[in-house]
Amino acid sequence: MGGSLLFGISTLQSLFLGFPFKPMFVALKPIDYTIILVFVSFMVVIGMLLKRSMNHSTDFLLAGRKIPSWITGIAFISANISALELLGMSASGAEYGFLTFHFYYLGAIPGMIFLGIFMMPFYYSTKIRSVPEYLRYRFNRPAHLVNSLITLLSLALGSGIYLYSLSLVFETLFGWNPHLSILFSAFIVLIYTYFGGLSSSIYTEVMQFFLTVLGLFPLVIVGLTRLGGWDGLMQKIPESHKHMWVGLPGGQNELGWDVLSVTVGLGFVLSFSYWTCGFAEVQRAMAAKDYRAARRTPLIGAMFKLFLPFLTVIPGLIALAEYSTEMNGEYNKSFLILLKNFYPSGMLGLGTTALLAAFMAGMSSSVTAMNTIFTYDIYQTYINKDKDDNTYLIIGKQSTMVAVVFAIFTSYIAMQFENIMNYIQLLFSFFNAPLISIFLLGMFWKKASKWSAFYGMLVGTASGLLHYFFYVNDMLYYKSEMVSNFYGAIYSGVFCFLVMVVVSLIENEDPKRDLHGLVYADRDKTNVFWDPRILAWGVILLVLLAGFNVVFA
């Protein structure tokens, strides 16, 4: 799994699942509960209002493909910002400093730019309804089925992790009953996604995004003011925390990262496979109102992502500079310490709402992705093909309920494992990693044959598993488990690529096979592929990205 969520999950394993974490109870006042209640009520109202327009399965599962790009762009990034990231990135900022920026500037933004410029034209112009569905048209049904099932499994496990983590955060911070927290959050998500479908999820994610920013921004402002501004912060943090690239060439840093593992493993394989092939995010772009809006969606999201580290990583550095004694080496406390010390009543309610919103955004994105994949990729394709549209609308709503129940179930499964966070991260490193090879060859190499994706997926995943087996049995050595996962992703992607090439050269492909709109050589010419305005977005983002890397080098 690419991007900052990967590291957020990894760092949070120590927060809840590896080390004792003492409660930091904070008393909420009536004004705080009122703010939370208003937020929850507003989300429910959105779902109820959108219920009237859910007349077809495409309205419910695809949002009718009529949402403006600025909304889908914000929803695109909001679907990825969970409280796992808020807490995990703050913790890693306190422990590792600017090195953590790589999970944004290498692990996310390049993949988002590539999605908008190169991959969305294929996804949108072919009118496919999910990322796995592309594999059915481009390759064959076995590849499609395997990818659909793997995606469903990963989404279900991910949504359960969101619920579990939320319950633990609120139990730690406020003393709330974890079981009630799980059920309450799941129930709210169920209401607005059941009635309003993907549309309600997207519109509530926009609100959740602004709430999250509003909840985080004062932490940074108050913290920097207390420290005497940016220069004051820089004077109080260790020199090792002030650089992104210093120490990477020889792996001389606290994480043991080296240039190859970070640039290829994180920056290419994991980043591109997650951001360009991950349906929970891509689904938001598919809901855009037209071709150009769909391509702008991840680019708008990338613009917000550029500045997100200042709201997630910097609070950890502020906590390190201001409250290092109170933190006492428990870096995962950093965000909660700032919340407790900086926010009075009212603002504390806003901060709590930001956490709740972030968790719900992550869960709702998983739920809406699951109901779409099950309805179209499993039920309609393999179980009941020729039913009327109303049947698929009903199935979509029923699968929404099942997805939420399954999320509750997987949250309790997560409670039984001490290392579930790292386990989930590991699964993504070999299940997701082969996808970038499959999609790149599928879109840009017309000779990629029908069975190449299926065998490439199997061998790529197997090579990642074999690499992990060698690592845990001390036949391979890396400076950290994270570096092992980066290299495991590289092996998965490379072996998948090689197998696809070999199978494609051996297999006799039908020269008359219709690949119109599915490959670059036979792309849809009714829409402009090399759109100057889209390219301008990409160039601006790359210039800004290069600038940030230079400034924080």
Number of C-alpha atoms within 10 A of each C-alpha: 29 31 25 27 24 28 22 25 24 25 24 22 20 20 22 20 18 13 11 10 14 9 13 17 14 16 13 15 13 12 15 20 18 14 19 20 13 12 20 18 12 15 23 21 16 20 25 17 13 20 20 10 14 19 13 17 24 20 21 29 30 23 26 20 21 16 21 17 27 17 22 33 28 27 31 30 26 28 26 23 25 27 25 28 24 26 28 32 36 33 32 27 28 31 24 25 25 22 26 25 26 21 23 23 25 24 31 27 29 22 26 29 30 18 26 27 20 18 19 24 25 21 25 22 19 16 14 16 21 24 25 23 24 21 26 19 16 25 21 18 18 16 23 22 20 15 24 21 16 15 23 20 12 18 24 25 22 22 28 29 28 27 29 25 25 24 23 20 24 21 18 20 19 16 16 15 13 19 16 11 19 22 15 14 21 22 15 17 25 25 20 27 32 25 24 29 31 32 31 29 28 30 21 25 29 23 19 28 24 15 21 26 15 16 22 22 17 17 24 21 13 15 23 19 13 13 17 12 13 11 10 14 20 17 12 14 17 13 10 16 19 16 20 22 17 15 17 19 12 11 16 13 18 14 17 17 23 18 14 17 24 21 16 18 27 30 25 24 32 34 31 32 29 28 27 26 23 21 25 26 25 26 27 31 32 31 29 27 17 17 19 20 25 30 28 27 31 35 27 25 23 29 22 16 22 18 13 17 23 16 22 26 28 25 31 34 32 28 26 26 20 19 16 16 11 13 17 10 13 18 26 26 24 29 25 22 19 20 22 16 12 15 17 14 14 17 18 24 23 25 27 23 24 26 25 23 29 27 28 28 30 24 31 31 28 28 32 31 29 28 26 30 25 20 25 21 23 17 16 17 16 11 10 13 12 9 9 9 13 12 15 23 20 15 20 27 24 14 22 28 21 16 26 28 18 18 27 25 16 20 24 17 15 20 16 10 12 15 16 20 23 22 15 19 21 25 17 23 32 30 25 30 35 31 29 24 25 24 21 17 20 24 23 16 14 16 16 25 25 25 18 28 33 26 17 28 29 18 21 32 28 18 23 26 21 15 21 21 13 12 17 12 9 10 10 12 13 14 15 12 18 21 21 23 28 27 24 27 35 27 25 31 33 20 22 29 24 16 20 28 19 14 19 19 14 11 14 10 14 9 7 6 8 11 16 15 20 23 21 19 13 14 20 17 10 7 12 12 18 11 12 10 11 18 15 11 18 22 13 12 20 16 11 14 19 12 12 16 17 12 9 14 13
